[in-house]
Amino acid sequence: MSLWKSYRALSPTTRFGVGIGVLFWGTAGLYFSDSAADRMGMTPTEADRQSLDKMMPKIHVVDPQEK
């Protein structure tokens, strides 16, 4: 039985609870990830930030009148 079929076989209230649990897990991960990275010493250095700025695409606006 596939995971989707197993999920669909659950009662609606159980599926609702699973959905709320997944949303809570994702929200908690977003909320605590920065503080956990700080505690583990995984903060980016200035060199990391500069290399990221080099990789960022540059956007140039071109006026359609000037061809």
N, C-alpha and C positions, 0 to 999 in steps of 0.2 A: 504494500500500500504506500502510495506516495505521501510526502509530507503535506501537500495541499489537501489530499483526500482525508488524511487524518485530522487536519485542522477543520475541514468542513464537517466532519462527523461530530465535532464537539457541540455542546448546546450553545445557544446564542449568548447566554450570560457568561459562560466560560470563555467564549471567543472574545467577548467584550473585556473580560479580565485580562486575557493574554495581550490584547491590544493596548490596554492601559499600562500593563507591565512593561511592554516594549517601549512605549512612549516615555515612561518614567526612567527606564534604564538609559535611553538615549539622552534625555535631559540631564540626568545625573552625570553622565559621561562628559557632556559639554561643560557642565558647571565645574566639575572637579578636575578636569584634565590639566588646566593651567597650573593649579596649585600642586598637583602631583608631579608635574614636570619640573617645577621649581625645586621641590624637595629632592628629586633625583638628580639634580644638576644638569638638566637637559635644556637649559635656556640657551637661545641662540647668541653667538658672539657677534661682534661688529663685522667681522670678516664674512660670517654667514649671511648677514643682512645685505652686505655689499654684493655678494655673489648672487643673491636672490634678486636684487635690483637690476643686475645685469641681464638676468634671464627674463625679466618681466617684459612683455611686449609693449612697444611704444605705439600710441595711437596718434595719428596725424590727421587732423580734420582738413579736408579739401573742399573748397568752395565750388559748387557745381558750375558756377558762372565762369570760373577761370579754367578753361581747358586749353 
